[in-house]
Structures are given as C-alpha cells and as structure tokens.
Amino acid sequence: MRKVPLGQDVNPSVIARGTPGMSGADLANLCNEAALMAARRNARTVEMQDFEKAKDKIFMGPERKSMVMPEEERRNTAYHESGHALIGKLLPKCDPVHKVTIIPRGRALGVTMSLPAQDRYSYDKDYMLNQISMLFGGRIAEEVFMNQMTTGASNDFERATSIARDMVMRYGMTDALGPMVYAENEGEVFLGRSVTKTTNMSEQTMQKVDAEVRRIIDQQYKLARDLIEEHADKMHAMAKALLEWETIDSDQLDDIMAGKPPRPPKDWTPRNPSVGGGGGSGGAPAVTPEPAPTAA
C-alpha cells in the first residue's frame, strides 16, 4: 500500500483478516485491482470500498451484471442470505459477519462473508455446531418466508453434513461413540496406494454413526429455525435492505440487529432491479468458501 494514495477509511487489519494465505504477489495484485476500481470512478484516493470490490473480484470473479433474474428469485436470495447472516449474528461462536451481498459472482448467486476476529489453529465443538446452524439458516429462511425450497442450499447441506460427520468420526465430539476415530484417511489413489478400500467398522457401529450425525443435524436445524422465527422482523429488514442496495456491511447489520433503520451505503447507485442474484450462497472463506474466512 505504500505507493497507493489511501483514503482515510482504509483499515489494513480488516483487509488482512479477509486475505489469509495470500502471497506478497497476491496482495500486490489486490492493491492494483483496488487502484483500478478507484480510477474507474475518477477518485483521487483508493478507499475501503475499492479494496472490498477488488477482493470480491479476486475470490469470486467479476460481477455478472448481465444476469437477468426474476424478482421472486431475487427475493428468495435476499431471504436466503439474510438467514445465514442472522444466525451468524446471534450465535456467539460464529465468526463476525463482514458483509452480505446478492450480486452474482462466478458460480455464487449470493454470498454471506464472515471474517475471523483472530487467527484460528483449531476449532472447538461449540464453534462447529454454530457453523452447522449458520449453514442451515438459508434454507430455513426460504421455507419460512418464501414457502418454498430451492437448489441454492445444496452446498450448505453438503458442508453441514461433512462437519457433523467429522465431529462424530474423526474428532470424538460425541458421547455416544466416544473418543475414537472411525474414519479412514481417504486420499487420492496414487503410486503405492491401494485401490481397494477396507472398512474397520461393523454394521452396528455404522448405524450408530449415522444416528449421531442425524441427531446433530436435527438439533442444529431446530435451533436455527427457532432463532429465525423469533427474529422475523430483523429478517424482513435485512431482506428489504438487500433488495434495495444489493450489498450490506457489518455496520448496517448492527443497525438492523439493534432495531434501527440501516444507514445507507456510502457509494450506492441504483441498478436495473431485474438484474440481481439467484437463490444460493457461496463460500467462504469460511468465507464459509465457506472454509477459510467463512463465505456462506
């Protein structure tokens, strides 16, 4: 950033939290992209919004502005992403929600991005359970407020099931099966690795594993649904803000959670209302992609 004229609102620590694992060249590319974003709007300094747009472009691809979606699908996406964001704000062990957008990028038709407050080297049981609940927030919001189910939650289900299964089979985080590893180290078939697969579990143990995974999934699904139904007014406010502005940040989310009208974005120009996101959620880094800083 030393050679870039920065705006007063640029916060390097927030950028660092959202760019884990980037090399020096990657960060230099981020600064160059941000400078290009500022140049396109004829600005004299590079502001935080330019870094945010550059980061989104690098992680998820450019905006798909030509993608025309029906208004009902935009509403569905707005409620879907609001469901993720609400659970992320309410549960204590979820990473702080950084922003929510229904602008389609790459394969993602909408994204809820969370950034960890500090470096994480391991994950505790409550954190993983909260992550599962947050992943279910999108589908539950579709059911409660749109009275429908869409394919947009498929990746959420896949990740939630993977977390629950790892808790049971790899991390010993369940009383029913105890501190024992039931999963094999499944790697790619390569030189020296056997193509055949052996199973070290009995049929009864497999049934117990499936029952525990189902119990965790059902328990966290119910928790997320109860929270969303209890805070329906905040869900409506988030969805309304997303439909109007397409992207809301942590400050606007804090306003909504406090019951106040969200402040308008600093640099917002209305676009064609028929152009927007579909019903889906991307990751993040945990993003929940959704893995490193959680995109959900």
C-alpha positions as CSV (number, residue, x, y, z in Angstrom):
1,M,0.0,0.0,0.0
2,R,3.0,2.3,0.4
3,K,2.8,3.6,-3.2
4,V,-1.0,3.9,-3.2
5,P,-2.8,7.1,-2.1
6,L,-5.2,5.7,0.5
7,G,-8.5,7.1,1.8
8,Q,-9.0,7.7,5.5
9,D,-11.4,4.9,5.9
10,V,-9.0,2.1,4.7
11,N,-8.4,-0.4,7.5
12,P,-5.5,-2.7,6.7
13,S,-6.3,-5.1,9.6
14,V,-9.8,-5.8,8.1
15,I,-8.2,-6.5,4.7
16,A,-5.6,-8.8,6.3
17,R,-8.4,-10.8,8.0
18,G,-10.1,-11.3,4.6
19,T,-7.0,-12.4,2.7
20,P,-5.5,-15.4,4.6
21,G,-2.8,-17.4,2.8
22,M,-2.2,-14.7,0.2
23,S,1.4,-14.3,-1.0
24,G,3.1,-10.9,-1.5
25,A,2.3,-11.0,-5.2
26,D,-1.3,-11.8,-4.4
27,L,-1.5,-8.8,-2.1
28,A,0.2,-6.6,-4.7
29,N,-2.4,-7.7,-7.2
30,L,-5.2,-6.8,-4.7
31,C,-3.8,-3.3,-4.4
32,N,-3.5,-2.9,-8.2
33,E,-7.1,-4.1,-8.6
34,A,-8.3,-1.6,-5.9
35,A,-6.5,1.2,-7.7
36,L,-8.2,0.3,-10.9
37,M,-11.6,0.3,-9.1
38,A,-10.8,3.8,-7.8
39,A,-9.7,5.0,-11.2
40,R,-12.9,3.8,-12.8
41,R,-14.9,6.2,-10.6
42,N,-12.4,9.0,-11.1
43,A,-11.4,9.1,-7.4
44,R,-8.1,10.6,-6.2
45,T,-7.6,8.1,-3.4
46,V,-8.2,4.4,-3.0
47,E,-10.9,3.8,-0.4
48,M,-12.1,0.8,1.5
49,Q,-14.9,0.1,-0.9
50,D,-12.3,-0.3,-3.7
51,F,-10.4,-2.9,-1.7
52,E,-13.6,-4.7,-0.9
53,K,-14.7,-4.8,-4.6
54,A,-11.2,-5.9,-5.6
55,K,-11.1,-8.7,-3.0
56,D,-14.6,-9.9,-4.2
57,K,-13.4,-10.0,-7.8
58,I,-10.3,-11.9,-7.0
59,F,-12.0,-14.5,-4.7
60,M,-15.3,-14.9,-6.6
61,G,-14.9,-13.4,-10.1
62,P,-16.3,-10.3,-11.6
63,E,-19.9,-9.2,-11.1
64,R,-22.3,-10.9,-13.5
65,K,-24.2,-7.7,-14.3
66,S,-25.8,-9.2,-17.5
67,M,-27.5,-11.9,-15.5
68,V,-31.3,-11.2,-15.5
69,M,-33.2,-12.9,-12.7
70,P,-36.9,-12.8,-11.9
71,E,-37.9,-10.6,-8.9
72,E,-39.1,-13.6,-7.0
73,E,-35.7,-15.2,-7.2
74,R,-34.0,-12.0,-6.1
75,R,-36.3,-12.0,-3.0
76,N,-35.6,-15.7,-2.4
77,T,-31.8,-14.9,-2.5
78,A,-32.2,-11.9,-0.2
79,Y,-34.0,-14.0,2.4
80,H,-31.6,-16.9,2.0
81,E,-28.6,-14.8,2.6
82,S,-30.4,-12.9,5.5
83,G,-30.9,-16.3,7.1
84,H,-27.2,-17.0,7.1
85,A,-26.4,-13.5,8.4
86,L,-29.0,-13.6,11.2
87,I,-27.8,-16.9,12.6
88,G,-24.2,-15.6,12.3
89,K,-25.0,-12.5,14.3
90,L,-27.0,-14.4,17.0
91,L,-24.8,-17.4,17.8
92,P,-21.8,-16.5,20.0
93,K,-19.2,-18.8,18.4
94,C,-19.8,-17.8,14.8
95,D,-17.2,-15.6,13.1
96,P,-18.3,-12.0,12.8
97,V,-20.4,-11.4,9.7
98,H,-18.5,-8.9,7.5
99,K,-21.0,-8.4,4.7
100,V,-23.9,-9.9,2.7
101,T,-24.5,-9.5,-1.0
102,I,-27.0,-10.8,-3.6
103,I,-24.8,-9.7,-6.5
104,P,-24.0,-12.8,-8.5
105,R,-20.3,-13.5,-9.0
106,G,-18.8,-16.6,-10.7
107,R,-20.9,-19.5,-9.6
108,A,-22.1,-17.8,-6.5
109,L,-25.5,-16.2,-6.7
110,G,-25.3,-14.6,-3.3
111,V,-22.7,-14.6,-0.5
112,T,-22.6,-14.1,3.2
113,M,-19.0,-13.4,4.2
114,S,-17.7,-13.9,7.7
115,L,-14.2,-12.9,8.9
116,P,-12.5,-14.5,11.9
117,A,-11.6,-11.9,14.6
118,Q,-8.2,-13.6,15.0
119,D,-6.1,-16.5,13.6
120,R,-7.6,-19.9,14.3
121,Y,-5.4,-23.0,14.7
122,S,-8.1,-25.4,16.0
123,Y,-11.9,-25.4,16.3
124,D,-13.9,-26.3,19.4
125,K,-17.2,-28.2,19.5
126,D,-19.5,-25.2,20.0
127,Y,-17.9,-23.4,17.1
128,M,-18.6,-26.3,14.8
129,L,-22.1,-26.7,16.0
130,N,-22.7,-23.0,15.4
131,Q,-21.3,-23.3,11.9
132,I,-23.8,-26.0,11.1
133,S,-26.7,-23.9,12.3
134,M,-25.5,-20.9,10.3
135,L,-25.3,-23.1,7.1
136,F,-28.9,-24.2,7.6
137,G,-30.1,-20.6,8.0
138,G,-30.5,-20.1,4.2
139,R,-32.8,-23.0,3.6
140,I,-34.9,-22.3,6.7
141,A,-35.4,-18.7,5.6
142,E,-36.7,-19.9,2.2
143,E,-39.1,-22.3,3.9
144,V,-40.4,-19.7,6.5
145,F,-40.7,-16.6,4.4
146,M,-40.9,-17.8,0.8
147,N,-42.8,-21.1,1.4
148,Q,-40.5,-23.0,-1.0
149,M,-37.3,-25.0,-1.2
150,T,-34.7,-24.3,-3.9
151,T,-31.4,-25.9,-5.0
152,G,-29.4,-23.0,-3.7
153,A,-28.9,-24.7,-0.3
154,S,-27.2,-27.8,-1.7
155,N,-23.7,-26.7,-0.9
156,D,-24.8,-25.6,2.5
157,F,-26.1,-29.1,3.2
158,E,-23.0,-30.7,1.9
159,R,-20.8,-28.7,4.2
160,A,-23.0,-29.1,7.2
161,T,-23.2,-32.8,6.8
162,S,-19.4,-33.0,6.4
163,I,-18.8,-31.0,9.6
164,A,-21.2,-33.2,11.6
165,R,-19.7,-36.5,10.2
166,D,-16.2,-35.3,11.0
167,M,-17.3,-34.4,14.6
168,V,-18.5,-38.0,15.1
169,M,-16.0,-40.0,13.1
170,R,-12.7,-38.0,13.4
171,Y,-12.8,-35.7,16.4
172,G,-14.5,-37.7,19.1
173,M,-17.0,-34.9,19.8
174,T,-20.0,-37.2,20.8
175,D,-20.7,-39.0,24.0
176,A,-22.4,-41.9,22.2
177,L,-19.3,-43.0,20.3
178,G,-16.6,-41.6,22.5
179,P,-13.0,-40.5,21.7
180,M,-12.3,-42.9,18.9
181,V,-11.6,-42.4,15.2
182,Y,-14.0,-44.3,12.9
183,A,-13.0,-42.7,9.6
184,E,-10.2,-43.8,7.4
185,N,-7.6,-41.4,5.9
186,E,-9.1,-41.4,2.4
187,G,-6.6,-39.9,0.0
188,E,-6.4,-39.9,-3.8
189,V,-5.3,-43.2,-5.5
190,F,-1.7,-42.7,-6.4
191,L,1.5,-44.6,-6.7
192,G,1.9,-47.0,-3.9
193,R,-1.7,-46.5,-2.6
194,S,-4.1,-49.4,-2.7
195,V,-7.1,-49.1,-5.0
196,T,-9.2,-51.4,-2.7
197,K,-11.0,-49.9,0.3
198,T,-11.2,-51.6,3.7
199,T,-13.8,-50.9,6.3
200,N,-12.9,-51.1,10.0
201,M,-16.4,-50.6,11.3
202,S,-19.2,-53.1,12.0
203,E,-22.7,-52.7,10.6
204,Q,-24.0,-51.8,14.1
205,T,-21.3,-49.1,14.5
206,M,-22.1,-47.6,11.1
207,Q,-25.8,-47.3,12.2
208,K,-24.7,-45.6,15.4
209,V,-22.6,-43.1,13.4
210,D,-25.5,-42.3,11.1
211,A,-27.8,-41.9,14.1
212,E,-25.4,-39.4,15.8
213,V,-24.9,-37.4,12.6
214,R,-28.6,-37.2,12.2
215,R,-29.1,-36.1,15.8
216,I,-26.5,-33.3,15.4
217,I,-28.1,-32.1,12.1
218,D,-31.6,-32.2,13.5
219,Q,-30.6,-30.4,16.7
220,Q,-28.8,-27.5,15.0
221,Y,-31.6,-27.2,12.3
222,K,-34.2,-26.8,15.0
223,L,-32.0,-24.2,16.8
224,A,-31.6,-22.2,13.6
225,R,-35.3,-22.4,12.8
226,D,-36.3,-21.2,16.3
227,L,-34.0,-18.2,16.0
228,I,-35.2,-17.2,12.6
229,E,-38.9,-17.4,13.5
230,E,-38.2,-15.5,16.7
231,H,-36.5,-12.6,14.9
232,A,-38.7,-12.4,11.8
233,D,-38.8,-8.6,12.0
234,K,-35.0,-8.5,11.6
235,M,-35.1,-11.0,8.7
236,H,-37.6,-8.7,6.8
237,A,-35.4,-5.7,7.5
238,M,-32.3,-7.4,6.1
239,A,-34.1,-8.7,3.1
240,K,-35.5,-5.3,2.3
241,A,-32.1,-3.7,2.6
242,L,-30.5,-6.3,0.3
243,L,-33.2,-5.9,-2.3
244,E,-32.7,-2.1,-2.3
245,W,-28.9,-1.9,-2.0
246,E,-27.8,-5.5,-3.0
247,T,-24.9,-5.4,-0.5
248,I,-24.9,-4.6,3.2
249,D,-21.9,-4.4,5.5
250,S,-21.3,-5.1,9.2
251,D,-22.4,-1.6,10.3
252,Q,-25.7,-1.9,8.5
253,L,-26.2,-5.3,10.0
254,D,-25.5,-3.9,13.5
255,D,-28.2,-1.2,12.9
256,I,-30.7,-3.9,11.9
257,M,-29.9,-6.1,14.9
258,A,-30.3,-3.1,17.2
259,G,-33.8,-2.4,15.8
260,K,-32.7,0.8,14.0
261,P,-33.1,1.7,10.3
262,P,-29.9,0.7,8.5
263,R,-27.7,3.6,7.3
264,P,-27.5,3.8,3.5
265,P,-24.3,2.8,1.7
266,K,-21.7,5.5,1.2
267,D,-21.4,4.9,-2.5
268,W,-24.5,3.4,-4.0
269,T,-26.2,3.9,-7.4
270,P,-29.4,2.1,-8.2
271,R,-29.2,-0.6,-10.9
272,N,-31.8,-2.3,-13.0
273,P,-33.9,-4.1,-10.4
274,S,-34.3,-7.1,-12.7
275,V,-30.5,-7.7,-12.5
276,G,-29.5,-9.5,-9.3
277,G,-28.7,-12.7,-7.5
278,G,-30.5,-16.0,-7.7
279,G,-31.1,-18.4,-4.8
280,G,-27.8,-19.6,-3.5
281,S,-24.9,-19.0,-1.3
282,G,-21.2,-19.2,-1.8
283,G,-18.5,-19.6,0.3
284,A,-16.1,-18.6,2.3
285,P,-13.5,-18.1,3.1
286,A,-15.3,-19.7,5.6
287,V,-15.9,-17.4,3.8
288,T,-17.7,-20.5,4.6
289,P,-15.8,-20.6,0.9
290,E,-17.1,-21.3,3.5
291,P,-13.8,-22.6,4.8
292,A,-11.1,-20.1,5.3
293,P,-12.6,-16.8,6.4
294,T,-16.2,-18.1,6.2
295,A,-18.4,-17.1,2.8
296,A,-21.6,-18.7,3.3
